[in-house]
């Protein structure tokens, strides 16, 4: 142990850094820490409150904090009538598919049915804290992120003075606060400056704040769309809405130092402690209002947050922050016992620890840290409303953290998998409130989606395609013909998103939500789908056109094709929506006529099929794939996040397993994350665990992009580049290995890997409204506590008969296990043990 630590200390000393004494102690299991500042964005540490996001670099002479505000996007409300001829091509596409089987023609015709690209999520600015140490190097350095407290800290010593920075972003106060201190009086001398990549200007307010005001572009093209002669960033829109305004304010407060504020920055001299407050706001006023002409007063909002925060002071703001954050984070704990003894990796900085793990080291603490980091990111990037603070938008492809003017894939909402994946851990890891921004955004999207259904297809209800944004863009993107149908012309976004509405009800049992918000939106999605479905020559209801997101097949002539009919994913999603609506109408005791219609239509849907290789067939015919190892495995939707394929359908269950075996484990970060969940549903915990280790492979930018995914030094998912969905899918996959409830039963430890021999998890939620604590040894359940949150019966499946404290129950043999029905009063708990 000592030898290993000495080696690390030596290597860091050579590079100019030394490990502080605290590093010799066992590292906090819920902490990311480093022995050097971040040189790159993928090494910086994220903090956020669903509105303000910040990446903290932890520099010595210059601290860089890159800032975001979650509503700061380019563009404005979705434009209508952008492709008035679209609907006229639909009969031609269907004729090409259903009569002549001309898949290439269908592909070309679909390009004529595209609209505009989405807008892009914008960086807000940079905050810099610059010290003049006159070339002196630090003798000690340490930075960390306490994910259980949502606090980022930097500590270093220069010329015998210890300097500390502590950074938080408070949700109750909607304020970023930084406390700087020095171990000797009067030793804080620094300048605070701010800038933005957007158009901006600075000024000084009446209360001596440094104020940065600016404007986002009216339009930003996706980073992958670069036609010759086109300006990708446009600030003025003469045909529509000009860009969104933003403002952030910075105020420095010191009891003993001198603080001088000018438009060039804030100069602090001879202080012992300084508090820096930052507030931010935009003129975003909803998805359907121009943020320029009809925007909110961002100046009044940012000033208001600052004025409310200043009288409270740092300590009260911090206490409020901790109380709020812990009320969510502390609901769930997860511990895997290290049965090998003292694990040396717990003493390593997080980047070194991740490297060691990537080389095969046994380190269950890194895995539980990764699990909880996913929960931390969701709390930090997706927040419901609080008193005086509105709800934020849903977490986008990068959560709320972005530094690029043209971020990867616009940092938008990619709803053919990625946005949904962001919220897979929300319910099961006891963060239902964090789900609310997505559920509210779906309501907005359904409104723009109704316009798209009518304008593009002449259909009722609402539809959405593979890309969207804060404005609720719902048309097939492609700048009216430049998009590739393999990703642009996919029609199931609305239907898949509706699953989140139904799942929120299944976990919370909130009938008011189901009745007032979920059911009406789900029904309108189904109404579009009923219009969209057509009969094939055999009388089955099929989708035409249909794609399997981002994958291609070889048509009968040997050409590469994307467009066919009745892809397995399409039919699986539609079956899922119809089934959810049927169940929802029964729960609500309403809409029997529509329910019966859905039951009848569901029976006529094109059936699932198994191909000649024993795999689940991806397209309506047994076409050959162009990429056997493709990252999308969309046709397994019915296995996860759907539930049509399970042990109750053994033939398709085995076909799904064969599909994954042939497709392989390669893939991007989010792809590996989905496969973890697939293998958990296949009850193969060891294979799921193998993919966890692959997902957590250390990677950085030094080797460039690769197909393999991995984890960056700051534990962000490496798609590559960074996409937050891989983090969320990894957390959800671990939860899926520990508990499943997608069928009518609760199953504990359904896919426990051999590597997790002994452990405990508490606070996980399951459908029908229960909260679980589970303990196990030698891979077997030892005890569980089940708390009822709704008063519904709990149908529990176990491998052996169980005993329940204070209850006379009987476990009934069923299949390979036992089923026990528990009637637990709402708010009460029972303890379950194997007999």
PALO-398137 format. One record per residue (C-alpha): y, x, z. Coordinates in steps of 0.02 Angstrom, whole numbers, plus 50000, padded with zeros to 5 digits. Last residue first. Layout:
N
YXZ...
This chain:
835
490264812650253491694820550156493364817850241494794805550216496294803350331497264787150317499124783750302500254768750325501914765050239501224750250144499574745050222498024753850159496584744850075495384758550020494114756249880492784769749873491944776149716490554789049720490024802249596489084806449437489084788449375489554776549516488724776749688489724765749806490624772849957490694760350099492134758250219492384754650403494104761550438494924771250580494754788250498493944787150328492224794150288491744799450113490214799150001490084814249885490854818849715492384808049747493254793549660494574783849757495174766349714496734763749817497254745649844499144742449829500254742649984501664751449893501974768649968500224770950036499874787750116498234796750084497804811850190496414822950128495094833850208493774846750166493674845249977492584858649900493014874849807492424885749950493734877350057494874862650019496414853650085497324838850005498904829550052499204814249944500574801449914500134784449843501044771749734499904764149602499894780749510499784797049606501024807349704500854825149767501564827949941500394841350007499334854949932498104865750026497004880449983495324888749965494324894649816495714894149687494974907249571493454896149542494584883649456494864866049524494804853349384494554836449469495234842149638495574824249696495194809549585496174793349604495444779049502495984766549370496274779949239497794791349237497544795749421497184814349423497394827149562497314845949582497054851649402498374839349344499584847049469499284864149392499584856649221501204848549275501884865149337501374873949177502074859849071503754861449160503864880149134503324878548953504624864848926506034876848975506134885048805506634903248797506334912548634504824913448616504194901148682504494913048826504544902248983505824907649112505074917749256506614929149271505624943449194505124932449046503484922749041502244921248900502154914748722500844921848604501564919248433502704934048449504554937148452505244954548478504364968548570505834973548678506354955548707505304953348864503554947748908502484946149063500974935049039501164919249144500634907349006499094918048978498614917349162498884898649161497804897849004496334905649095496634893349236496434878549118494814886449058494204888249237494744870749282493694862249150493854843749193494254839149011495884831849080496234849149156495824856848987497114846048902498434849449037498224868149017498274865448829499984857448844500654872748935499874884448807500834875048673502434875648777502344894548782501844897148602500064896948544498384905348550497034897048655495904891448515495994877348387494094877748373493794876248560495194863548575494434852348443492694854148519493374847748684494184833048596492534829248509491634829848677492824817048750492704806848590490824804748614490974802748803492234788248802492264784448990492384803149021494104801648944494984797848780496134782548789497134791148926498754796648846499694812348903498424819248867496734814148796497444800948678498774813648624497364824748560497964822448380499544832048422498694848848445500264858248394500134877348399499104878348239497544889048253496604881648104498154882947996498004874747825496864861347895495504853647788495604834847767494334823447847495294807647804496454797547917497164813847983496794823748141494934820348158494274823748333493074838148311491214837848274491324849048122491094834448002492564825348078492574812848221493584796948199494794786348299494974768948229496384761848120497194748248223496474730748201496004727848383497744733048437498494719448326497544705648416497964712148588499774714448535499884696548477499094690448639500414699748738501794692348630501174674948671500934678948855502724684948877502754684449067501744687049225502674703149265501084713149297500244704449150501704708449036501614726549093499754728049057499964721648878501504732448858500564747948914499114744048797500284741548648501184757848687499574767948708498794760648551500394765148457500324782948524498494784848476498784777548302500194789548264499294804548338497734801048237498714800648076498674783547995499344787947823499764804147734501234816147730501134834647769500334842247615499784859447557498964858747386497094859847354497004844847236496124834247368497564837847491497534852747606498274848847775499904853047863500534853048042502304851048109501984834448193500504825048121501334814747986501294796547935501974786147791501184773747803500574768847976498934759447975498244742448021496454741147961495964728547828494874740147726496154741847586497474747347713498534734747807500314739247854501134744448017503014747348020503544729548062502344729148210502994746348258504784740248257504294725948373503354738248483504924748448509505844732248552504514728048680504634744948764506514743248781506384725748856504964731048972505764746549046507474741149104507524724149188505704719749217504964736949244506424742949349506344727249454504464729449469504604746749549502784751549573503364769749590501974779049501501474765749375503284760749350503814778249303502284779049191502864763549096504594770349061503894787549019502674779848894504174772348807504624789948751503044790248644503464773948555505254779048522504794795948449503414789048337504174790248164503954807948103504964812347948505864828248002504404839348055503204840047907504524830347810505504846547782507374843747797508644846647659508704828547598510084819247687510634833147805508854835247869508594824348023507544808548025508724796248111508844793848300510364803648361510644797648540512344805448567511664817848696510464824148564508944819048460507574826648355505814821148306506134803248254506734787648341506414769248307507064752548367506644734248343506774725848173506504734348006507514737147847506864754947846508344766947854509764755147899508824742748009507734754848105509174767248118510314754148193508984749348320508744767748360510574769448406510294756148538508574762348592509304779648615510484773048748509064765348849508044781248824509504790748903509304780549062507454784949076507834803249042509184803749176508014794549298506574806849295507424817849425507304803049545505414802849525505284820449594503654819149692502634832249598501654818649507503194809149450504284822949379502964835549323502764828249147504644827049126505024842249020503454838448919504254822548854505734832548790504584845148706503284834248619503864825448460505464821648555506454837548526508004834348631509274847748585509484866248622510144866848443508404872648388508814889548465510644889548518512054890148392513544894248502512324903248616512344905848806511244891348861510634885149031510544866349062508674863749039508404874948888507604862048773508654848548857508594841849034509154823649034510994819349051511864820249220512094805949340513864802949400514594811549554515684801649676514184795949776512654803449691511964799449519510274805749463509984824149424509084834149291509374852849278509254859949454507934847749519506894851249363507114870049377506584870149560505034859849518504554872549386504894886549509503684877949629502224879849509502724897649462502794902249648501074894349670500424905449531501284921149594500534918149766498804917249688498914935749648497304943549582497894957649468497394955949285498664966349190499824951249179499814949849368500424967849381501814964249257502284948449353502374958349515503454971449432504664957849374504604949349544504934964849647503314970349729502764967649909501764951849869500794962249743499904971449882498864956349926498224957350105496484949850117495334944749975495334926150018497154924249968497344905950013498144895249880499654886049949500624871449879502014861849965502824846049902504204835249976505194850650023506064851549854506834834249857507644832850029507804851850022509124850649887510204837849976510144845750149510414863050076511904857649973512704848250117512504863550228513214874850091514724863550065514984863050253514914881950265515994885050113517514874850161517674856050173519534855750133519214864349964517834852649901518794836449877520224844949785519024854549674518034839249622519654829849587520414843849484518864844349372518914825549351520794824349323520724837849191519184830349108520094813949079518694803749001518544802648814519044788848695520044798848567519174815448598517484811548674517214797848545516244784148632514444778448598513444791348694514504789948850516194795948908516084814748882517814821848919517084836849008517064842849188517014858649291517334864849468517244882749528517544888849705517664907149754517564911149939518184928149995517704938550146518374955050211519894955750097520974970750051521494964549878520974949949767521664947949590521334931449501521384930649312522424932649153523364916349179523914922749348523254921449525523624933349668522504933249822522894945349966521534946950096521364940550274520814922450268520254922350087520144908249959519864910249772520014895049656519224893349484519434878149373518384872549226518934861449084518124853148936518634843248782517374836048660517544837848474518404827548341517694810848289517524804648111518004808447933519284822447958518154831848077518994847548143518074860948240516694865348115515314877848153513994880548017515234883047872514194880547715514344892647569512484896047554511344884747658511044890647837510004878447938508914887548065510284889148197510584870448189512294865748119513744863548238514954848948224516604843048296516694859448390516954860148578518684860648656519544870548788520364871848958520154886349079521144884549240521384898849364521854889449521523464893049614523764875949691525044871349559523844876449421523784892849328523414893349142522044898149021521674893248842520094888848749519184887748583517354889848623516564906748660517374905348832518324916348953518554919349138519224933049251519044936949435519714953749493519084964149639519514972549802518434968049952518494982150080519714974250203518554974450352516884983350338515224974550302515964966350148515844948150097515824937349942515394918849954515204910049788515314891349765514914880549613515484862649642514784845449609515074840949792513404832049823512534842649689513064859549757512894874849648512544890149754512984908549751512914921649887513704938649860513534953149982514334970349990513744983750110514994997750135514365015750153515165021749992514325007749894512944996749967512154982149876511684964049908511564950149778511084932349821510574916449731510314900749834509314885549781508564884049955506704883449916507014893349756507764907849852508424918049706508574936649737509574952449720509394969649801510284986349790510485001449902511395017949870512575009949746513445021849624515255027349641516175027949474517865022749541517155007949638518314996349542517594978949560517534965749423516984947749452516684939149285516524920649246515904916449072516104900348975515534883048927514014886448817513674871948698512204860148667512084856448482512254841048371510824832848280510564834548094511044820547976509974807547887508344808047793507504795447678507704804947514506644818747586505284805747604505164804247415504704822447398503304821147526502644805047450502574813647282501574827947358500374815847441499914806747282498524795647348498844784047199498744767247287499034768947474500044785047480501094784447322501324765647342501864767947521503164780847472503834769647333503954754747450504944765647574506164772447445507334757447448507554759347636508474775847617509834770447496511204768747626511004786547688512394790147813512684771747851513054775448033513764790748119513074794848291514404796748424515244813648443515014831748394514684847448494513954846148667514624849048842513734835748947512694848349046514124859949091513654878049067514214894649139513714912849123514004922549284514314940949254514594952549403515454968649356515434984349462513784979249541512984966649425511974952049492511654943449325511834925349381511524911849251512504896149294512264877549264513504864249316512964846249289511134844149343511474854649499511194872249438510624889949473509724901549353509384920149383509724933349252508294943549176508114933049018510004934348995509884953248982510354968149088509994959549251510394969649406509084980649489507814979549630507324961749595506874945949690506164928849648505784919349807504574906149863503224917149939504534927050034504134945350008503154954450142504244967750220504594984350136505824975550022506964972350172507294990950185508214991050021507404997449861508425010749773509265010549604509865024149484508465023949355507585038249444507745028749607506865013949530505375024549477505305032749648505395016249742503975009349635502895024549668503305024049854502795005849862501115009549784500805024149903501255013450053500005000050000
